[in-house]
Amino acid sequence: MIIESLLLFYHINCFKCCVCHVQLGDGLNGTDVRVRNHKLHCQNCYSSDDGIKFSCV
């Protein structure tokens, strides 16, 4: 998986949330990913509904 705008490159098996380790994409379709400090997060681990951050990485 490639996030061109940030020059980030991942093996498909490594493209997962750094907090909960959920797989973020299948390589066939686009996916919703959050990036902080070059680490991938799913939306749930990146922020709650009120915007409070769960992850401090």
Secondary structure, DSSP 8 states (H G I E B T S, - for coil): -EEGGGTEE--GGG-B-TTT--B---SSS----EEETTEEE-HHHH--TT---S---
